Amino acid sequence: MAQRPFKQVDVFTDTPYFGNPLGVVLDGSGLDTAAMQRFTDWTNLSECTFLLPPTDEGRAAGADYRVRIFCPGRELPFAGHPTLGSCHAWLQAGGQARAEQHVVQECGVGLVRIRRMGDDPAPGRPKPDQPPRGAATREAVERGGHLLAFAAPPLRRSGPLDEADVALIARGLGLAREDIVAHAWCDNGPTWRGVMLRSAEQVLAVRPDAQVLAGLDIGLVGPHPAGADTAFEVRAFFPGNQTLAEDPVTGSLNAAVAQWLMGAGLAPTNYVAAQGTAMARAGRVHVERDADGTIWIGGASVTCIDGQVAL
């Protein structure tokens, strides 16, 4: 075993312990898949990542680092909060991007661009309107946190769900079929099935039935009233051991939901979503579409634990 630098990061929050935690091993060199999976399972976190040098192909395409992303029981080709949390940890540890405008992460789905929120997407291009940053967010950045956003990867599957799936999901959520006002595949690696309810209040009231929804990754979204601090409430459910686990704040789901909702005219091109409310968290996901049509998913990250692990 070797001592390896390690950070535990809270993502999509400017206040420690109110977002989605992530374990980051900053030097994963020499570790095989079994060792990475065993460590991830041991941490009992929703995800852990292992940073590595880019592959030759990735380096030639501009990658700054490579990341392998694990959740309990399996490796993921992509996930949103591990992407932002890993980049935050890499920058905090002294990582220097090769390109001026973006950090480029190599992962299972390929290359993912990451930028600081508020930076121009490209030299000379006007900045999109930014959601306001609260005082707590500014203070978090001053303490060494980061406001980062990743470019949403393309959907692998889109379009409406089968009606049989919609009926099953409604039953598993304890809803009438007519309570689901829109639905779509939101597959960008994780195979999310997205459903939109009439209101954020209805989303927060849902109590899913694990047996009915077994094997399905479900993303719920519902609008907050006009004038609220956030535009939508989001919840994410996925199969666990005998239960349907809920994720505190989910970047991949928010990325896919944004592509779906904007494409369908159900969301503006710039908004903030809340997630984690039902779990006593306060996740905030900033979503914006730039002039080129790229959708950026971002938020704050803060480090809660900084040290070493024997691995």
C-alpha positions in Angstrom: 0.0 0.0 0.0 1.0 3.6 -0.6 0.0 6.9 0.9 -2.0 8.8 -1.7 -3.3 12.3 -1.6 -7.1 12.3 -0.9 -9.8 14.9 -0.7 -13.5 14.6 0.3 -15.4 17.3 -1.5 -18.9 18.6 -1.3 -20.4 19.5 -4.7 -23.2 21.8 -5.8 -23.1 23.7 -2.6 -21.2 26.7 -1.2 -21.8 25.4 2.4 -19.9 22.3 3.6 -22.2 19.3 4.2 -25.2 20.6 2.3 -24.3 19.2 -1.1 -23.3 15.9 -2.6 -20.1 14.4 -1.1 -17.4 12.9 -3.3 -14.1 11.1 -2.5 -11.2 12.0 -4.8 -7.9 10.0 -4.9 -5.6 12.4 -6.6 -3.1 9.7 -7.7 -4.7 6.5 -8.9 -1.6 5.3 -10.7 -0.9 1.6 -10.2 -4.4 0.7 -8.9 -6.4 -1.9 -10.8 -10.2 -1.8 -11.2 -10.8 -4.2 -8.3 -8.8 -2.0 -5.9 -10.7 1.2 -7.0 -14.0 -0.6 -6.6 -13.1 -2.0 -3.2 -12.1 1.4 -1.9 -15.3 3.0 -3.3 -17.5 0.4 -1.6 -15.6 0.9 1.6 -16.1 4.6 1.8 -19.9 4.2 1.6 -20.0 7.4 -0.6 -22.2 7.6 -3.6 -19.1 8.0 -5.8 -15.4 8.1 -5.6 -13.0 9.1 -8.4 -9.4 8.3 -9.2 -7.2 10.8 -11.1 -4.7 9.6 -13.7 -2.6 11.0 -16.5 -4.5 11.2 -19.8 -4.2 8.3 -22.3 -2.0 9.0 -25.3 -5.1 9.5 -27.4 -6.7 11.8 -24.8 -3.5 13.9 -24.4 -3.3 14.4 -28.2 -6.9 15.6 -28.1 -6.1 18.1 -25.3 -7.0 16.3 -22.1 -5.5 17.7 -18.9 -6.2 14.6 -16.7 -8.1 11.3 -16.8 -10.7 10.3 -14.2 -12.2 6.9 -13.4 -15.6 7.2 -11.7 -17.0 4.5 -9.4 -20.2 4.2 -7.5 -21.0 1.2 -5.2 -20.8 -1.9 -7.3 -19.8 -0.5 -10.7 -17.8 2.0 -12.7 -19.6 4.9 -14.5 -18.7 6.3 -17.9 -19.7 9.8 -16.7 -21.3 11.5 -13.8 -21.8 15.2 -13.1 -20.9 15.8 -9.5 -17.8 13.6 -9.7 -16.7 15.7 -12.8 -17.0 19.0 -11.0 -15.7 17.7 -7.7 -12.7 16.0 -9.3 -11.8 19.2 -11.3 -12.1 21.3 -8.1 -9.7 18.9 -6.3 -7.3 18.8 -9.2 -7.2 22.6 -9.4 -6.8 23.0 -5.7 -3.9 20.5 -5.7 -2.1 22.7 -8.3 -3.4 21.4 -11.6 -2.8 23.7 -14.6 -5.0 23.5 -17.7 -3.2 23.4 -21.0 -5.9 25.5 -22.7 -6.7 29.1 -21.6 -10.4 28.8 -21.5 -11.2 25.2 -20.3 -10.0 22.3 -18.3 -10.5 19.1 -20.4 -11.3 15.9 -18.5 -11.0 12.5 -20.1 -13.4 9.9 -18.8 -15.5 6.9 -20.1 -17.7 9.0 -22.4 -14.7 10.8 -23.9 -13.6 14.4 -23.4 -15.6 16.7 -21.2 -14.9 20.5 -21.1 -15.1 22.3 -17.8 -14.9 26.0 -17.2 -15.1 28.5 -14.4 -18.6 29.9 -14.2 -18.6 33.4 -15.6 -15.7 32.8 -17.9 -16.2 33.4 -21.6 -16.9 30.1 -23.4 -14.4 31.3 -26.1 -12.2 34.4 -26.5 -14.1 37.4 -27.7 -17.6 35.9 -27.2 -20.0 37.9 -24.9 -20.6 36.3 -21.6 -24.1 34.8 -21.1 -26.2 36.3 -18.3 -25.2 34.6 -15.1 -27.5 33.7 -12.2 -26.6 35.9 -9.2 -24.0 34.6 -6.8 -24.9 34.8 -3.1 -22.6 36.1 -0.5 -22.0 32.6 0.8 -20.9 31.4 -2.7 -18.4 34.3 -3.0 -17.0 33.5 0.5 -16.7 29.8 -0.5 -14.7 30.8 -3.5 -12.4 33.0 -1.5 -11.8 30.1 0.9 -10.5 28.0 -2.0 -13.7 26.7 -3.4 -14.5 26.7 -7.1 -17.5 27.6 -9.2 -17.2 25.3 -12.2 -19.4 24.1 -15.0 -19.2 21.2 -17.4 -20.4 21.0 -21.0 -23.4 18.6 -21.0 -22.4 15.5 -23.0 -24.7 14.6 -25.9 -27.7 12.4 -25.1 -27.3 8.8 -26.1 -31.0 8.3 -26.1 -33.8 10.9 -26.1 -37.5 11.0 -27.0 -40.6 10.1 -25.1 -40.8 7.0 -22.9 -43.0 4.1 -23.7 -46.5 4.6 -22.3 -46.1 1.3 -20.3 -43.0 2.7 -18.6 -44.9 6.0 -17.8 -47.8 4.1 -16.2 -45.3 2.0 -14.2 -43.4 5.0 -13.0 -46.6 6.8 -12.0 -47.7 3.8 -10.0 -44.2 3.5 -8.4 -44.3 7.1 -7.4 -47.8 6.9 -6.0 -49.2 9.2 -8.6 -52.1 9.2 -11.1 -51.0 8.9 -14.7 -52.3 12.5 -15.4 -49.9 13.9 -12.8 -47.0 13.3 -15.2 -47.3 16.2 -17.6 -44.2 15.4 -19.7 -41.6 12.6 -20.0 -38.5 11.6 -21.9 -35.4 9.5 -22.0 -32.5 11.4 -20.4 -29.7 9.0 -21.2 -26.2 10.5 -21.2 -24.4 7.5 -19.8 -26.7 6.9 -16.8 -30.0 5.8 -18.3 -32.3 8.3 -16.6 -36.0 8.2 -17.3 -37.2 11.8 -16.8 -40.7 12.7 -15.7 -42.1 16.2 -15.1 -44.8 16.8 -12.5 -47.1 19.8 -12.2 -45.2 21.5 -9.3 -42.1 21.4 -7.1 -44.4 20.8 -4.2 -45.6 17.6 -5.8 -42.1 16.5 -6.5 -41.1 16.9 -2.8 -44.2 15.0 -1.7 -43.3 11.8 -3.7 -42.6 8.6 -1.7 -41.4 6.0 -4.2 -42.1 2.3 -4.1 -38.8 0.5 -4.5 -40.3 -2.8 -5.5 -42.4 -1.3 -8.3 -39.5 0.9 -9.6 -36.8 -1.8 -9.3 -34.2 -1.5 -12.0 -35.2 2.0 -13.2 -33.2 5.2 -12.8 -35.9 7.9 -12.3 -35.4 11.7 -12.5 -38.2 13.9 -11.3 -38.6 17.6 -12.0 -41.3 20.1 -11.2 -41.5 23.9 -11.5 -41.3 26.3 -8.5 -43.8 29.2 -8.5 -42.9 32.3 -10.5 -40.5 34.6 -8.5 -39.0 31.8 -6.4 -35.2 31.7 -6.0 -35.0 28.5 -8.0 -36.9 27.5 -11.2 -37.2 23.8 -10.6 -37.1 21.1 -7.9 -35.2 18.0 -9.0 -35.1 14.5 -7.4 -33.1 11.4 -8.5 -33.9 7.8 -7.6 -32.0 4.7 -8.6 -32.0 1.1 -7.6 -30.2 0.1 -4.4 -30.0 -3.0 -2.3 -33.7 -3.7 -1.4 -34.4 0.0 -1.6 -34.6 2.8 -4.1 -31.7 5.1 -3.2 -32.0 8.9 -3.6 -29.1 11.0 -4.8 -28.6 14.4 -3.0 -27.6 16.4 -6.1 -27.1 14.9 -9.6 -25.1 16.6 -12.4 -25.7 14.0 -15.1 -29.5 14.1 -14.5 -29.6 17.9 -14.5 -27.6 18.0 -17.7 -29.9 15.6 -19.5 -33.1 17.2 -18.0 -31.9 20.6 -19.2 -31.4 19.3 -22.8 -34.8 17.8 -22.7 -36.7 20.7 -21.2 -35.0 23.4 -23.2 -35.4 21.4 -26.4 -39.2 21.0 -25.6 -39.6 24.7 -24.7 -40.3 23.8 -21.1 -37.4 25.7 -19.5 -35.6 29.0 -20.1 -32.0 29.0 -21.4 -30.7 30.2 -18.0 -32.0 28.9 -14.6 -31.1 27.5 -11.2 -32.5 24.1 -10.1 -32.8 23.0 -6.4 -32.0 19.4 -5.5 -31.6 17.6 -2.1 -34.3 19.5 -0.3 -36.1 16.3 0.6 -32.9 15.0 2.2 -32.2 18.2 4.2 -29.5 19.3 1.7 -29.4 22.5 -0.2 -28.0 21.7 -3.6 -28.0 24.4 -6.3 -27.4 23.6 -10.0 -26.7 26.5 -12.3 -27.8 25.8 -15.9 -27.2 27.9 -18.9 -27.1 27.6 -22.7 -24.5 29.7 -24.6 -24.7 31.2 -28.0 -23.4 28.0 -29.6 -26.1 25.9 -28.0 -23.8 24.3 -25.5 -25.5 23.6 -22.2 -23.3 24.2 -19.1 -24.1 22.6 -15.8 -22.4 24.2 -12.8 -22.2 24.9 -9.1 -19.9 25.5 -6.2 -17.5 22.9 -4.7 -15.9 23.0 -1.3 -13.3 20.7 0.3 -14.3 19.1 3.6 -11.5 16.6 4.2 -7.9 17.0 2.9 -5.2 14.4 3.7 -4.0 11.0 2.6 -5.3 7.4 2.3 -3.4 4.2 2.4 -4.3 2.5 -0.8 
